Amino acid sequence: MSKSTPLPEGLEFQTIEIQSNSGEAQIAKVAFKKWSEKECNTRALKKTSKIVGTILACSLIGLFVHILLVVIIPAVFITIVGSFPLYLKFKNESSTVYYAQGSCPSCHFNGKLKPYLDSKLNEEMTLQCSSCGQTMKAILKS
């Protein structure tokens, strides 16, 4: 998520426990958005088409550098075949985490901690501090 992307309406908050690598635990709030089935499908299609389009556009370089022409057909085939599992992965994301409001256990930066690698709301997630770059485990509290 870039800085210019606005946060969606209707964010929900839930309490999480942030655990550092040393075992230190702190309480924070995670901001997430639940998506309807229709919104999940639309988001998955947009995200998948963006990735597939970028890969296919990059493979077009082979049209101008003739020695790379042998790369185009396998790249197109792999991209199209790989797009279906990618679409299913994105479609399965019914809740998206945008940030966690809390304090970093490592550098004690108090602010927004971003999801690391995966933005799907799970019982156990990984967050990253925007100040020091340290990753930490976050566990949802009921």
C-alpha positions in Angstrom: 0.0 0.0 0.0 1.5 3.3 -1.0 1.2 6.6 0.8 -1.1 8.0 -1.8 -3.6 5.1 -1.4 -6.4 6.3 0.9 -7.7 4.0 3.6 -11.1 2.5 2.9 -14.2 3.5 4.8 -15.5 1.3 7.7 -12.2 0.1 9.2 -12.7 -2.1 12.2 -10.3 -2.4 15.1 -9.3 -5.4 17.2 -6.9 -5.9 20.1 -3.7 -7.8 19.4 -0.7 -8.8 21.4 2.7 -7.8 19.9 5.6 -10.1 20.8 9.2 -9.2 20.1 11.9 -11.6 19.2 13.1 -11.5 22.9 9.6 -12.5 24.1 8.5 -9.1 25.3 4.7 -8.6 24.8 2.7 -5.4 24.3 -1.0 -4.7 23.6 -1.9 -2.8 20.4 -4.9 -2.3 18.1 -5.0 -3.6 14.5 -7.0 -1.8 11.8 -8.6 -4.1 9.2 -11.4 -4.1 6.6 -13.8 -7.0 6.0 -14.8 -7.5 2.4 -18.0 -8.9 0.9 -17.8 -11.8 -1.6 -18.3 -9.4 -4.5 -15.6 -7.1 -3.2 -13.2 -10.1 -2.7 -13.7 -11.1 -6.4 -13.2 -7.6 -7.7 -10.1 -7.0 -5.6 -8.6 -10.4 -6.6 -9.2 -9.8 -10.3 -7.6 -6.3 -10.1 -4.6 -7.4 -8.1 -4.0 -10.5 -10.3 -4.4 -8.5 -13.6 -2.0 -5.9 -12.3 0.7 -8.5 -11.6 0.1 -10.5 -14.8 0.0 -7.3 -16.9 3.3 -6.2 -15.5 5.0 -9.5 -16.2 3.6 -9.7 -19.7 4.7 -6.1 -20.4 8.2 -6.9 -19.3 8.4 -9.9 -21.5 7.6 -7.7 -24.5 11.2 -6.6 -24.4 11.9 -9.8 -26.2 10.2 -8.4 -29.3 12.9 -5.8 -29.6 15.9 -7.9 -28.5 15.6 -10.8 -30.9 17.8 -13.2 -28.9 15.2 -13.0 -26.1 12.3 -14.1 -28.4 12.6 -17.6 -26.9 11.7 -16.1 -23.5 8.3 -14.7 -24.6 6.3 -17.9 -25.1 7.4 -19.6 -21.8 6.9 -16.3 -19.9 3.4 -16.0 -21.3 2.5 -19.6 -20.6 3.9 -19.6 -17.1 2.2 -16.3 -16.3 -1.2 -17.4 -17.5 -1.0 -20.8 -15.8 0.3 -19.1 -12.6 -2.3 -16.4 -12.6 -5.1 -18.8 -11.5 -3.5 -19.8 -8.1 -2.6 -16.2 -7.6 -6.2 -15.2 -8.2 -7.4 -17.8 -5.7 -4.9 -16.6 -3.1 -6.1 -13.0 -3.4 -9.8 -14.1 -3.5 -9.3 -15.9 -0.2 -8.4 -12.6 1.5 -11.8 -11.7 3.1 -10.2 -9.3 5.7 -7.3 -7.0 5.0 -5.0 -5.6 7.7 -3.9 -2.0 7.0 -1.9 -1.2 10.1 -1.5 -1.8 13.8 -1.4 1.2 16.2 1.1 0.4 18.9 4.6 0.6 20.1 7.6 -1.3 18.6 9.2 -3.6 21.2 12.7 -3.0 19.7 13.0 0.8 19.2 9.9 1.9 21.2 8.6 3.8 18.2 4.9 4.6 18.9 2.9 4.7 15.7 1.6 2.6 12.8 3.2 -0.9 12.3 2.6 -2.3 8.8 1.8 -5.9 7.9 4.9 -7.8 6.7 4.6 -9.9 3.5 0.9 -10.8 3.9 -1.9 -8.4 4.7 -4.6 -11.1 5.3 -6.1 -11.0 8.8 -5.0 -14.2 10.6 -4.8 -15.4 14.2 -1.1 -14.9 14.0 0.5 -12.3 11.8 3.9 -10.6 11.3 4.2 -6.8 11.5 7.1 -4.5 10.6 8.2 -1.3 12.3 8.4 1.6 9.9 11.1 3.2 12.0 13.7 0.4 12.6 12.5 -2.3 10.2 12.3 -4.9 12.9 9.6 -7.6 12.4 7.5 -8.9 15.3 4.7 -11.5 15.8 1.2 -10.3 16.4 -1.5 -12.5 17.9 -5.2 -11.6 17.8 -6.9 -11.4 21.2 -10.6 -12.4 21.5 
